Amino acid sequence: MFKCTLDSVRSRLNKRRRYNRLVNEIMGMTERDLADINGNRTDMLRHAYSEVYGH
């Protein structure tokens, strides 16, 4: 039971780290970077969340 709880915590922490890395990368992009790739920061953040958490 403890192993299952520990695995669950590790999984959540790994997801949070991955999500934070994606957010930092997206937020670090300049407006010029976004324009170059025809990107929308809000859509990219939404996609990052879906990619990590599956919602």
PQR file of N, CA, C, O and H, with PARSE charges and radii, in Angstrom:
ATOM      1  N   MET A   1       0.829  -1.191   0.000 -0.4000 1.5000
ATOM      2  CA  MET A   1       0.000   0.000   0.000 -0.0000 2.0000
ATOM      3  C   MET A   1       0.877   1.261   0.000  0.5500 1.7000
ATOM      4  O   MET A   1       0.610   2.215  -0.730 -0.5500 1.4000
ATOM      5  N   PHE A   2       1.918   1.247   0.824 -0.4000 1.5000
ATOM      6  CA  PHE A   2       2.818   2.393   0.879 -0.0000 2.0000
ATOM      7  C   PHE A   2       3.503   2.614  -0.464  0.5500 1.7000
ATOM      8  O   PHE A   2       3.675   3.753  -0.898 -0.5500 1.4000
ATOM      9  H   PHE A   2       2.135   0.472   1.417  0.4000 1.0000
ATOM     10  N   LYS A   3       3.896   1.513  -1.126 -0.4000 1.5000
ATOM     11  CA  LYS A   3       4.550   1.616  -2.433 -0.0000 2.0000
ATOM     12  C   LYS A   3       3.617   2.251  -3.455  0.5500 1.7000
ATOM     13  O   LYS A   3       4.038   3.076  -4.265 -0.5500 1.4000
ATOM     14  H   LYS A   3       3.756   0.588  -0.773  0.4000 1.0000
ATOM     15  N   CYS A   4       2.354   1.864  -3.410 -0.4000 1.5000
ATOM     16  CA  CYS A   4       1.364   2.424  -4.331 -0.0000 2.0000
ATOM     17  C   CYS A   4       1.214   3.932  -4.105  0.5500 1.7000
ATOM     18  O   CYS A   4       1.158   4.703  -5.063 -0.5500 1.4000
ATOM     19  H   CYS A   4       2.011   1.194  -2.752  0.4000 1.0000
ATOM     20  N   THR A   5       1.150   4.346  -2.848 -0.4000 1.5000
ATOM     21  CA  THR A   5       1.047   5.769  -2.518 -0.0000 2.0000
ATOM     22  C   THR A   5       2.294   6.506  -2.971  0.5500 1.7000
ATOM     23  O   THR A   5       2.205   7.591  -3.545 -0.5500 1.4000
ATOM     24  H   THR A   5       1.195   3.719  -2.070  0.4000 1.0000
ATOM     25  N   LEU A   6       3.443   5.927  -2.718 -0.4000 1.5000
ATOM     26  CA  LEU A   6       4.703   6.541  -3.119 -0.0000 2.0000
ATOM     27  C   LEU A   6       4.790   6.673  -4.638  0.5500 1.7000
ATOM     28  O   LEU A   6       5.231   7.704  -5.145 -0.5500 1.4000
ATOM     29  H   LEU A   6       3.515   5.045  -2.251  0.4000 1.0000
ATOM     30  N   ASP A   7       4.375   5.646  -5.358 -0.4000 1.5000
ATOM     31  CA  ASP A   7       4.368   5.695  -6.825 -0.0000 2.0000
ATOM     32  C   ASP A   7       3.440   6.790  -7.327  0.5500 1.7000
ATOM     33  O   ASP A   7       3.761   7.488  -8.288 -0.5500 1.4000
ATOM     34  H   ASP A   7       4.017   4.809  -4.946  0.4000 1.0000
ATOM     35  N   SER A   8       2.296   6.939  -6.682 -0.4000 1.5000
ATOM     36  CA  SER A   8       1.332   7.967  -7.062 -0.0000 2.0000
ATOM     37  C   SER A   8       1.916   9.364  -6.857  0.5500 1.7000
ATOM     38  O   SER A   8       1.766  10.237  -7.712 -0.5500 1.4000
ATOM     39  H   SER A   8       2.035   6.371  -5.901  0.4000 1.0000
ATOM     40  N   VAL A   9       2.570   9.566  -5.743 -0.4000 1.5000
ATOM     41  CA  VAL A   9       3.204  10.861  -5.458 -0.0000 2.0000
ATOM     42  C   VAL A   9       4.303  11.139  -6.470  0.5500 1.7000
ATOM     43  O   VAL A   9       4.404  12.252  -6.986 -0.5500 1.4000
ATOM     44  H   VAL A   9       2.692   8.857  -5.049  0.4000 1.0000
ATOM     45  N   ARG A  10       5.121  10.148  -6.756 -0.4000 1.5000
ATOM     46  CA  ARG A  10       6.192  10.327  -7.755 -0.0000 2.0000
ATOM     47  C   ARG A  10       5.622  10.691  -9.118  0.5500 1.7000
ATOM     48  O   ARG A  10       6.144  11.570  -9.805 -0.5500 1.4000
ATOM     49  H   ARG A  10       5.040   9.244  -6.336  0.4000 1.0000
ATOM     50  N   SER A  11       4.554  10.015  -9.502 -0.4000 1.5000
ATOM     51  CA  SER A  11       3.922  10.288 -10.788 -0.0000 2.0000
ATOM     52  C   SER A  11       3.417  11.729 -10.848  0.5500 1.7000
ATOM     53  O   SER A  11       3.626  12.426 -11.841 -0.5500 1.4000
ATOM     54  H   SER A  11       4.130   9.301  -8.945  0.4000 1.0000
ATOM     55  N   ARG A  12       2.759  12.163  -9.790 -0.4000 1.5000
ATOM     56  CA  ARG A  12       2.249  13.537  -9.769 -0.0000 2.0000
ATOM     57  C   ARG A  12       3.378  14.556  -9.801  0.5500 1.7000
ATOM     58  O   ARG A  12       3.280  15.576 -10.484 -0.5500 1.4000
ATOM     59  H   ARG A  12       2.590  11.597  -8.984  0.4000 1.0000
ATOM     60  N   LEU A  13       4.445  14.283  -9.068 -0.4000 1.5000
ATOM     61  CA  LEU A  13       5.589  15.199  -9.074 -0.0000 2.0000
ATOM     62  C   LEU A  13       6.249  15.264 -10.450  0.5500 1.7000
ATOM     63  O   LEU A  13       6.631  16.340 -10.909 -0.5500 1.4000
ATOM     64  H   LEU A  13       4.525  13.455  -8.514  0.4000 1.0000
ATOM     65  N   ASN A  14       6.380  14.119 -11.098 -0.4000 1.5000
ATOM     66  CA  ASN A  14       6.961  14.089 -12.445 -0.0000 2.0000
ATOM     67  C   ASN A  14       6.103  14.859 -13.430  0.5500 1.7000
ATOM     68  O   ASN A  14       6.627  15.587 -14.274 -0.5500 1.4000
ATOM     69  H   ASN A  14       6.070  13.245 -10.725  0.4000 1.0000
ATOM     70  N   LYS A  15       4.784  14.706 -13.332 -0.4000 1.5000
ATOM     71  CA  LYS A  15       3.885  15.456 -14.213 -0.0000 2.0000
ATOM     72  C   LYS A  15       4.015  16.947 -13.958  0.5500 1.7000
ATOM     73  O   LYS A  15       4.067  17.742 -14.896 -0.5500 1.4000
ATOM     74  H   LYS A  15       4.358  14.115 -12.647  0.4000 1.0000
ATOM     75  N   ARG A  16       4.067  17.327 -12.680 -0.4000 1.5000
ATOM     76  CA  ARG A  16       4.187  18.741 -12.335 -0.0000 2.0000
ATOM     77  C   ARG A  16       5.490  19.307 -12.869  0.5500 1.7000
ATOM     78  O   ARG A  16       5.501  20.415 -13.405 -0.5500 1.4000
ATOM     79  H   ARG A  16       4.025  16.681 -11.918  0.4000 1.0000
ATOM     80  N   ARG A  17       6.594  18.574 -12.736 -0.4000 1.5000
ATOM     81  CA  ARG A  17       7.890  19.035 -13.273 -0.0000 2.0000
ATOM     82  C   ARG A  17       7.824  19.210 -14.788  0.5500 1.7000
ATOM     83  O   ARG A  17       8.291  20.212 -15.330 -0.5500 1.4000
ATOM     84  H   ARG A  17       6.586  17.674 -12.301  0.4000 1.0000
ATOM     85  N   ARG A  18       7.247  18.234 -15.453 -0.4000 1.5000
ATOM     86  CA  ARG A  18       7.139  18.306 -16.916 -0.0000 2.0000
ATOM     87  C   ARG A  18       6.297  19.507 -17.336  0.5500 1.7000
ATOM     88  O   ARG A  18       6.667  20.248 -18.247 -0.5500 1.4000
ATOM     89  H   ARG A  18       6.867  17.421 -15.013  0.4000 1.0000
ATOM     90  N   TYR A  19       5.160  19.693 -16.662 -0.4000 1.5000
ATOM     91  CA  TYR A  19       4.286  20.816 -16.977 -0.0000 2.0000
ATOM     92  C   TYR A  19       5.000  22.147 -16.727  0.5500 1.7000
ATOM     93  O   TYR A  19       4.929  23.055 -17.555 -0.5500 1.4000
ATOM     94  H   TYR A  19       4.860  19.092 -15.922  0.4000 1.0000
ATOM     95  N   ASN A  20       5.680  22.261 -15.597 -0.4000 1.5000
ATOM     96  CA  ASN A  20       6.401  23.499 -15.282 -0.0000 2.0000
ATOM     97  C   ASN A  20       7.482  23.796 -16.313  0.5500 1.7000
ATOM     98  O   ASN A  20       7.687  24.954 -16.677 -0.5500 1.4000
ATOM     99  H   ASN A  20       5.738  21.523 -14.924  0.4000 1.0000
ATOM    100  N   ARG A  21       8.176  22.765 -16.788 -0.4000 1.5000
ATOM    101  CA  ARG A  21       9.197  22.983 -17.834 -0.0000 2.0000
ATOM    102  C   ARG A  21       8.550  23.521 -19.107  0.5500 1.7000
ATOM    103  O   ARG A  21       9.068  24.448 -19.730 -0.5500 1.4000
ATOM    104  H   ARG A  21       8.010  21.825 -16.493  0.4000 1.0000
ATOM    105  N   LEU A  22       7.417  22.934 -19.489 -0.4000 1.5000
ATOM    106  CA  LEU A  22       6.727  23.396 -20.692 -0.0000 2.0000
ATOM    107  C   LEU A  22       6.246  24.834 -20.529  0.5500 1.7000
ATOM    108  O   LEU A  22       6.407  25.648 -21.438 -0.5500 1.4000
ATOM    109  H   LEU A  22       6.996  22.181 -18.983  0.4000 1.0000
ATOM    110  N   VAL A  23       5.660  25.147 -19.387 -0.4000 1.5000
ATOM    111  CA  VAL A  23       5.173  26.508 -19.132 -0.0000 2.0000
ATOM    112  C   VAL A  23       6.329  27.494 -19.174  0.5500 1.7000
ATOM    113  O   VAL A  23       6.213  28.557 -19.784 -0.5500 1.4000
ATOM    114  H   VAL A  23       5.529  24.486 -18.649  0.4000 1.0000
ATOM    115  N   ASN A  24       7.437  27.156 -18.537 -0.4000 1.5000
ATOM    116  CA  ASN A  24       8.593  28.058 -18.551 -0.0000 2.0000
ATOM    117  C   ASN A  24       9.111  28.289 -19.962  0.5500 1.7000
ATOM    118  O   ASN A  24       9.492  29.404 -20.321 -0.5500 1.4000
ATOM    119  H   ASN A  24       7.531  26.292 -18.042  0.4000 1.0000
ATOM    120  N   GLU A  25       9.121  27.238 -20.749 -0.4000 1.5000
ATOM    121  CA  GLU A  25       9.579  27.383 -22.133 -0.0000 2.0000
ATOM    122  C   GLU A  25       8.629  28.271 -22.931  0.5500 1.7000
ATOM    123  O   GLU A  25       9.066  29.146 -23.678 -0.5500 1.4000
ATOM    124  H   GLU A  25       8.811  26.333 -20.458  0.4000 1.0000
ATOM    125  N   ILE A  26       7.343  28.043 -22.769 -0.4000 1.5000
ATOM    126  CA  ILE A  26       6.348  28.848 -23.492 -0.0000 2.0000
ATOM    127  C   ILE A  26       6.401  30.305 -23.034  0.5500 1.7000
ATOM    128  O   ILE A  26       6.381  31.218 -23.859 -0.5500 1.4000
ATOM    129  H   ILE A  26       6.988  27.332 -22.162  0.4000 1.0000
ATOM    130  N   MET A  27       6.467  30.519 -21.735 -0.4000 1.5000
ATOM    131  CA  MET A  27       6.480  31.883 -21.211 -0.0000 2.0000
ATOM    132  C   MET A  27       7.779  32.610 -21.550  0.5500 1.7000
ATOM    133  O   MET A  27       7.819  33.841 -21.566 -0.5500 1.4000
ATOM    134  H   MET A  27       6.483  29.777 -21.064  0.4000 1.0000
ATOM    135  N   GLY A  28       8.827  31.858 -21.817 -0.4000 1.5000
ATOM    136  CA  GLY A  28      10.106  32.461 -22.188 -0.0000 2.0000
ATOM    137  C   GLY A  28      10.180  32.897 -23.640  0.5500 1.7000
ATOM    138  O   GLY A  28      11.127  33.567 -24.052 -0.5500 1.4000
ATOM    139  H   GLY A  28       8.794  30.859 -21.804  0.4000 1.0000
ATOM    140  N   MET A  29       9.180  32.515 -24.407 -0.4000 1.5000
ATOM    141  CA  MET A  29       9.183  32.899 -25.817 -0.0000 2.0000
ATOM    142  C   MET A  29       8.798  34.364 -25.962  0.5500 1.7000
ATOM    143  O   MET A  29       7.890  34.853 -25.290 -0.5500 1.4000
ATOM    144  H   MET A  29       8.410  31.971 -24.073  0.4000 1.0000
ATOM    145  N   THR A  30       9.497  35.047 -26.841 -0.4000 1.5000
ATOM    146  CA  THR A  30       9.159  36.444 -27.112 -0.0000 2.0000
ATOM    147  C   THR A  30       7.983  36.501 -28.079  0.5500 1.7000
ATOM    148  O   THR A  30       7.612  35.501 -28.692 -0.5500 1.4000
ATOM    149  H   THR A  30      10.234  34.650 -27.387  0.4000 1.0000
ATOM    150  N   GLU A  31       7.413  37.680 -28.200 -0.4000 1.5000
ATOM    151  CA  GLU A  31       6.326  37.864 -29.166 -0.0000 2.0000
ATOM    152  C   GLU A  31       6.818  37.562 -30.575  0.5500 1.7000
ATOM    153  O   GLU A  31       6.072  37.048 -31.408 -0.5500 1.4000
ATOM    154  H   GLU A  31       7.715  38.493 -27.702  0.4000 1.0000
ATOM    155  N   ARG A  32       8.060  37.880 -30.827 -0.4000 1.5000
ATOM    156  CA  ARG A  32       8.657  37.600 -32.143 -0.0000 2.0000
ATOM    157  C   ARG A  32       8.758  36.090 -32.376  0.5500 1.7000
ATOM    158  O   ARG A  32       8.459  35.602 -33.466 -0.5500 1.4000
ATOM    159  H   ARG A  32       8.666  38.298 -30.151  0.4000 1.0000
ATOM    160  N   ASP A  33       9.184  35.355 -31.341 -0.4000 1.5000
ATOM    161  CA  ASP A  33       9.248  33.891 -31.449 -0.0000 2.0000
ATOM    162  C   ASP A  33       7.871  33.331 -31.794  0.5500 1.7000
ATOM    163  O   ASP A  33       7.732  32.486 -32.679 -0.5500 1.4000
ATOM    164  H   ASP A  33       9.428  35.752 -30.456  0.4000 1.0000
ATOM    165  N   LEU A  34       6.872  33.808 -31.090 -0.4000 1.5000
ATOM    166  CA  LEU A  34       5.505  33.329 -31.332 -0.0000 2.0000
ATOM    167  C   LEU A  34       5.043  33.675 -32.742  0.5500 1.7000
ATOM    168  O   LEU A  34       4.422  32.851 -33.413 -0.5500 1.4000
ATOM    169  H   LEU A  34       6.984  34.494 -30.371  0.4000 1.0000
ATOM    170  N   ALA A  35       5.342  34.881 -33.189 -0.4000 1.5000
ATOM    171  CA  ALA A  35       4.953  35.295 -34.537 -0.0000 2.0000
ATOM    172  C   ALA A  35       5.645  34.429 -35.592  0.5500 1.7000
ATOM    173  O   ALA A  35       5.047  34.085 -36.612 -0.5500 1.4000
ATOM    174  H   ALA A  35       5.847  35.550 -32.644  0.4000 1.0000
ATOM    175  N   ASP A  36       6.896  34.086 -35.341 -0.4000 1.5000
ATOM    176  CA  ASP A  36       7.648  33.266 -36.297 -0.0000 2.0000
ATOM    177  C   ASP A  36       7.021  31.893 -36.498  0.5500 1.7000
ATOM    178  O   ASP A  36       7.095  31.328 -37.590 -0.5500 1.4000
ATOM    179  H   ASP A  36       7.381  34.366 -34.513  0.4000 1.0000
ATOM    180  N   ILE A  37       6.409  31.359 -35.460 -0.4000 1.5000
ATOM    181  CA  ILE A  37       5.800  30.021 -35.573 -0.0000 2.0000
ATOM    182  C   ILE A  37       4.274  30.082 -35.620  0.5500 1.7000
ATOM    183  O   ILE A  37       3.591  29.064 -35.506 -0.5500 1.4000
ATOM    184  H   ILE A  37       6.349  31.818 -34.573  0.4000 1.0000
ATOM    185  N   ASN A  38       3.755  31.306 -35.793 -0.4000 1.5000
ATOM    186  CA  ASN A  38       2.299  31.508 -35.784 -0.0000 2.0000
ATOM    187  C   ASN A  38       1.666  30.900 -34.530  0.5500 1.7000
ATOM    188  O   ASN A  38       0.616  30.261 -34.595 -0.5500 1.4000
ATOM    189  H   ASN A  38       4.310  32.133 -35.886  0.4000 1.0000
ATOM    190  N   GLY A  39       2.324  31.113 -33.393 -0.4000 1.5000
ATOM    191  CA  GLY A  39       1.870  30.532 -32.138 -0.0000 2.0000
ATOM    192  C   GLY A  39       1.020  31.483 -31.323  0.5500 1.7000
ATOM    193  O   GLY A  39       1.139  32.704 -31.428 -0.5500 1.4000
ATOM    194  H   GLY A  39       3.177  31.633 -33.341  0.4000 1.0000
ATOM    195  N   ASN A  40       0.171  30.902 -30.519 -0.4000 1.5000
ATOM    196  CA  ASN A  40      -0.658  31.641 -29.583 -0.0000 2.0000
ATOM    197  C   ASN A  40      -0.335  31.096 -28.196  0.5500 1.7000
ATOM    198  O   ASN A  40      -0.520  29.908 -27.936 -0.5500 1.4000
ATOM    199  H   ASN A  40       0.074  29.911 -30.434  0.4000 1.0000
ATOM    200  N   ARG A  41       0.144  31.955 -27.315 -0.4000 1.5000
ATOM    201  CA  ARG A  41       0.613  31.522 -26.006 -0.0000 2.0000
ATOM    202  C   ARG A  41      -0.490  30.797 -25.225  0.5500 1.7000
ATOM    203  O   ARG A  41      -0.228  29.769 -24.602 -0.5500 1.4000
ATOM    204  H   ARG A  41       0.295  32.920 -27.526  0.4000 1.0000
ATOM    205  N   THR A  42      -1.704  31.318 -25.254 -0.4000 1.5000
ATOM    206  CA  THR A  42      -2.806  30.705 -24.519 -0.0000 2.0000
ATOM    207  C   THR A  42      -3.100  29.303 -25.034  0.5500 1.7000
ATOM    208  O   THR A  42      -3.276  28.374 -24.246 -0.5500 1.4000
ATOM    209  H   THR A  42      -1.917  32.154 -25.761  0.4000 1.0000
ATOM    210  N   ASP A  43      -3.152  29.150 -26.335 -0.4000 1.5000
ATOM    211  CA  ASP A  43      -3.395  27.833 -26.914 -0.0000 2.0000
ATOM    212  C   ASP A  43      -2.258  26.867 -26.589  0.5500 1.7000
ATOM    213  O   ASP A  43      -2.492  25.688 -26.323 -0.5500 1.4000
ATOM    214  H   ASP A  43      -3.009  29.905 -26.975  0.4000 1.0000
ATOM    215  N   MET A  44      -1.045  27.369 -26.612 -0.4000 1.5000
ATOM    216  CA  MET A  44       0.103  26.520 -26.305 -0.0000 2.0000
ATOM    217  C   MET A  44       0.069  26.054 -24.852  0.5500 1.7000
ATOM    218  O   MET A  44       0.372  24.896 -24.564 -0.5500 1.4000
ATOM    219  H   MET A  44      -0.856  28.326 -26.828  0.4000 1.0000
ATOM    220  N   LEU A  45      -0.298  26.949 -23.936 -0.4000 1.5000
ATOM    221  CA  LEU A  45      -0.399  26.568 -22.524 -0.0000 2.0000
ATOM    222  C   LEU A  45      -1.513  25.548 -22.310  0.5500 1.7000
ATOM    223  O   LEU A  45      -1.358  24.599 -21.541 -0.5500 1.4000
ATOM    224  H   LEU A  45      -0.544  27.890 -24.170  0.4000 1.0000
ATOM    225  N   ARG A  46      -2.619  25.747 -22.986 -0.4000 1.5000
ATOM    226  CA  ARG A  46      -3.731  24.796 -22.891 -0.0000 2.0000
ATOM    227  C   ARG A  46      -3.316  23.426 -23.413  0.5500 1.7000
ATOM    228  O   ARG A  46      -3.645  22.401 -22.816 -0.5500 1.4000
ATOM    229  H   ARG A  46      -2.745  26.517 -23.611  0.4000 1.0000
ATOM    230  N   HIS A  47      -2.605  23.413 -24.513 -0.4000 1.5000
ATOM    231  CA  HIS A  47      -2.141  22.163 -25.095 -0.0000 2.0000
ATOM    232  C   HIS A  47      -1.119  21.481 -24.172  0.5500 1.7000
ATOM    233  O   HIS A  47      -1.137  20.260 -24.021 -0.5500 1.4000
ATOM    234  H   HIS A  47      -2.338  24.246 -24.998  0.4000 1.0000
ATOM    235  N   ALA A  48      -0.246  22.258 -23.567 -0.4000 1.5000
ATOM    236  CA  ALA A  48       0.747  21.700 -22.641 -0.0000 2.0000
ATOM    237  C   ALA A  48       0.045  21.022 -21.477  0.5500 1.7000
ATOM    238  O   ALA A  48       0.437  19.927 -21.072 -0.5500 1.4000
ATOM    239  H   ALA A  48      -0.231  23.250 -23.689  0.4000 1.0000
ATOM    240  N   TYR A  49      -0.981  21.651 -20.935 -0.4000 1.5000
ATOM    241  CA  TYR A  49      -1.727  21.056 -19.822 -0.0000 2.0000
ATOM    242  C   TYR A  49      -2.378  19.741 -20.261  0.5500 1.7000
ATOM    243  O   TYR A  49      -2.308  18.732 -19.560 -0.5500 1.4000
ATOM    244  H   TYR A  49      -1.299  22.541 -21.263  0.4000 1.0000
ATOM    245  N   SER A  50      -3.009  19.776 -21.429 -0.4000 1.5000
ATOM    246  CA  SER A  50      -3.667  18.562 -21.945 -0.0000 2.0000
ATOM    247  C   SER A  50      -2.659  17.453 -22.194  0.5500 1.7000
ATOM    248  O   SER A  50      -2.929  16.283 -21.923 -0.5500 1.4000
ATOM    249  H   SER A  50      -3.066  20.596 -21.999  0.4000 1.0000
ATOM    250  N   GLU A  51      -1.510  17.824 -22.706 -0.4000 1.5000
ATOM    251  CA  GLU A  51      -0.472  16.843 -23.007 -0.0000 2.0000
ATOM    252  C   GLU A  51       0.012  16.139 -21.743  0.5500 1.7000
ATOM    253  O   GLU A  51       0.246  14.931 -21.752 -0.5500 1.4000
ATOM    254  H   GLU A  51      -1.291  18.774 -22.926  0.4000 1.0000
ATOM    255  N   VAL A  52       0.161  16.890 -20.665 -0.4000 1.5000
ATOM    256  CA  VAL A  52       0.687  16.322 -19.421 -0.0000 2.0000
ATOM    257  C   VAL A  52      -0.392  15.629 -18.613  0.5500 1.7000
ATOM    258  O   VAL A  52      -0.194  14.510 -18.139 -0.5500 1.4000
ATOM    259  H   VAL A  52      -0.029  17.872 -20.658  0.4000 1.0000
ATOM    260  N   TYR A  53      -1.532  16.283 -18.452 -0.4000 1.5000
ATOM    261  CA  TYR A  53      -2.573  15.776 -17.559 -0.0000 2.0000
ATOM    262  C   TYR A  53      -3.706  15.042 -18.258  0.5500 1.7000
ATOM    263  O   TYR A  53      -4.521  14.390 -17.605 -0.5500 1.4000
ATOM    264  H   TYR A  53      -1.692  17.192 -18.837  0.4000 1.0000
ATOM    265  N   GLY A  54      -3.763  15.145 -19.578 -0.4000 1.5000
ATOM    266  CA  GLY A  54      -4.755  14.406 -20.344 -0.0000 2.0000
ATOM    267  C   GLY A  54      -6.175  14.905 -20.235  0.5500 1.7000
ATOM    268  O   GLY A  54      -7.123  14.138 -20.409 -0.5500 1.4000
ATOM    269  H   GLY A  54      -3.101  15.675 -20.108  0.4000 1.0000
ATOM    270  N   HIS A  55      -6.333  16.197 -19.946 -0.4000 1.5000
ATOM    271  CA  HIS A  55      -7.696  16.761 -19.856 -0.0000 2.0000
ATOM    272  C   HIS A  55      -7.963  17.649 -21.027  0.5500 1.7000
ATOM    273  O   HIS A  55      -9.049  18.217 -21.137 -0.5500 1.4000
ATOM    274  H   HIS A  55      -5.564  16.820 -19.804  0.4000 1.0000
TER
END
